[in-house]
Structures are given as C-alpha cells and as structure tokens.
Amino acid sequence: MPQLVIVFEEPDSAVIEKLENRPIDPNSGAFCDSSDSEFEGNKVRANPRRCKSIVDDYREFLSQAIKAYESQMIRINA
C-alpha cells in the first residue's frame, strides 16, 4: 500500500492541447519527446480524438485511484 500518492491536476483541454502538439513517430504512432530533434522536420500531429481518448482513459483510472488511495493522496494544481 503506497504511503503517498501525488496527483498533478490540469484541465483536460490543456492536456489535450499539449498532446496534440507533441511529435509522433510516424512508424509506431508513439508520442515522442517534444525536444527530440529527429522529428523536427517531419512532425506528425496526433489525432484530436485519440488525444481526448487518452485523457478520458486517464480520468477513468484517476477515479479508481481516488477511491483506493484518497487518504494518501495529495492533489496539486499544475
């Protein structure tokens, strides 16, 4: 059982915008580090629906985590 769980909170719209602006590996579809120069000239943008789906999945996970660890949780407005 964890002694401490830290949650950095940010509005969904801000997270989706950040995801949409991150480069994507055109071969694997994986998000890359935004400072990765390999993709500088060939940035592929994420599908907005995929970004929203990622955030929705996280929100579902977070609701379960809150139920399980609320007494050990610190929530920080990021």
N, C-alpha and C positions, 0 to 999 in steps of 0.2 A: 504494500500500500504506500503510495507516494506521501511524503510529508508536506510537500508544497507543489501546487500546480499554478503556473503563471499563464494568463491569457492576455494577449495583446489585442485590444479591440479596435476596429476601424470600420467605418461604414462600408457596406457591401459595394456601393457604387465606386468608392475609391479603390478597393481591391480589384474589382473588375477592370477598371481603367488601367491599373498597373499591369495586370496580366495581359491585357490587350496590347500593351506597348512593349512587352518583353519579346526578344527574338526567339524564334522557334527553329529547331533543327529541321530542315526540310526533309531529311531522310527518316528520322524517327518520330517527329512531331512533338518531341520533348521540349519543354521550356529550357532556355539557356540563360546563363548569367548575362545580365544586360551590358556588362563591360567586356564580354567575350568578343575580341576583335575578329574572330573567324567569320562571324555572321554580319559584320559591319556593312559590307556592300550588298549582301543578299538576305536582308531581313524578311522573314515571312511573318505575317501577323496572325495572331490567334483568332479563331472564330469566336465572336461575341457570345454565341450560345454555349460554346464549350467553357468559356470563362465563367459564365453565370452558373453552369452546371457544377463547376469546381467549387464555387462559393456556396452553392446550395448543399453540396455534399459535406463541406466543412461545417456549415450551420447545423446540419443533422448530427454530425459527430459531436459538435460542441454541446448540443442539448443533452446528449447522453453523458458527456463528460461532466457537465454541471450537476446532473443528477447523482453521479457517482462520487464526485470529488468536491462538491460545493464548500464543505467545511475546510478544505485545504487550499481553496482557490483564491488567488489574488488576480483581480481584473484591472488592467492598465489601459487607459485611453491612449491609443497610439495615433 
